[in-house]
């Protein structure tokens, strides 16, 4: 099963994985996405806690949330989702995309917010990949990402960054990245290991607070461990 770790814990070599795990670090995610074409006006930020006084410090607007979670009921989680639920972009995490969930979560966050971001540079890695995969099935999009050498080269370099050591084996990788976005006023979870996009709230106008409510419910239900982190895709206060 493909899962992905955030704050990492063992030693050794990125090349033991096709797509090594990324650290759950907004600086690494921002740099990665800017390298592949995310406009400078947008970046990833860190959610330091669920209290309102902490959320108030986050740059606005927040247009997506990337959660890094340890799933305690993996098989139940993977059975959820609806392949027919309409979203702008959804892809599966299959085959050699062993620990690509971090970039898949970013792709889901970005490609489902193109209108809010004003589009992508056509000749960027993100722009060219979107054009090449827009008519594909979710499974075909997985194969397309796995064969995208431009994406993979950036990914391997970013996976080597961070304060924690790289896991050496798949069994050391316990965490998984997923994205939460708003689609037509609904809160939707996008996770390539699920059966399809998952509708988590019929009505939502705040992706951050809506996601936090879902996370709290899953913690309470024993679906997630308390070892988790959240990042926001938000306006970049340092952007041009």
Secondary structure as UniProt FT lines:
FT   HELIX           14..16
FT   HELIX           26..36
FT   TURN            40..41
FT   STRAND          42..47
FT   HELIX           52..55
FT   TURN            56..57
FT   STRAND          62..69
FT   HELIX           74..79
FT   TURN            83..84
FT   TURN            95..96
FT   TURN            98..100
FT   HELIX           101..111
FT   HELIX           114..117
FT   TURN            122..123
FT   HELIX           125..133
FT   TURN            134..135
FT   HELIX           138..146
FT   HELIX           149..159
FT   HELIX           170..172
FT   STRAND          176..183
FT   TURN            184..185
FT   STRAND          186..190
FT   TURN            192..193
FT   STRAND          197..201
FT   HELIX           207..220
FT   TURN            221..222
FT   STRAND          229..235
FT   TURN            237..238
//
